[in-house]
């Protein structure tokens, strides 16, 4: 209908989705900033490889907690409210991570930041899905992944320039503080913007209906839908919610068999496979990885910047395709690409020789590893990176969206923690080739999972999503 395509309404929806997606930007920044601080953490806290691995991965414990409880708390207090709480946690974590004088203090602040990341990771796609029209919901939800990669890219760029100005990440920069501390403090700026901007966006209309605030929901729907469709949308939302009880964790169970619904297992599978392909090893340990095969710290940080730029380009491709060809083709196509490029990386790393305690590759194999790594990042960010979050935000029926996101988010961050924590151990035992061979195997298995288990959600209204 012409009214439904009002430029003013479309612009308003785009703006409020972008505000929510700042949570994704902070998610990416908080995840990526650790990449350039590993040397500083090791020197300042005198930690070994296991201790460093835990310092890096500690945030992910908070992410698991934040993702699980955010979904449930958002059903009670609202999507926007939980995003505001996460913004406050981002501020506290950014400041505290930079001032920490020991591993325990650092871990506490990183866990707080992780809770913010976990909450934002599930609430941002949920909020966007619940305010966006179905015809371009995929494109708007993909803004989340663009924001995540944008945050990663800005953190890599910030780390690169701060380290360059100081001479290294452990050298003094401003006010007598080491550059690695300023890497964390840079996050304060977008966190403040996020907190202030959230005060000016509306609450999700589907949440408002679920708690009986129908009049408010109607006003919000009038802002994001054509006036002649508000009553219909309101009726459809009310019909999709079981009025006999409020949303709860029980909604993920089949009321007849008492077993976990198949749809919930698909959500868990999507969440876990996104991590098993090893993408966060590149995000968190990229600098360490490239230094381990002979690149300098400066060159390794620059490679991170290049990977970030490639990721943003890939996300823009995903935005162009996701509502045209659908979610499922992007997923299995990305899985095929990742399986191939990860295999090429494993082959290149297997050719490296140990020289003076470090790996050394030929120029040919080094180029192959670098190109394969960036192709791998491209395939991930045109497929599993954005599509997993889009699908988790839209695939669950209204009644179980909070619970479905909570459980899927919990599993996603537990898998993230496991992959991140085990990478230094794999590096020391089976080497880079073995580690990337494992990630390649997981990418190959994800092809079968998508083909057999995942159902297309493109073009469906949220009220059409079935329990299966």
Beta strands, then each sheet from edge to edge (+ up, - down):
strand 1: 353-355
strand 2: 358-360
sheet 1: 1+ 2-
end
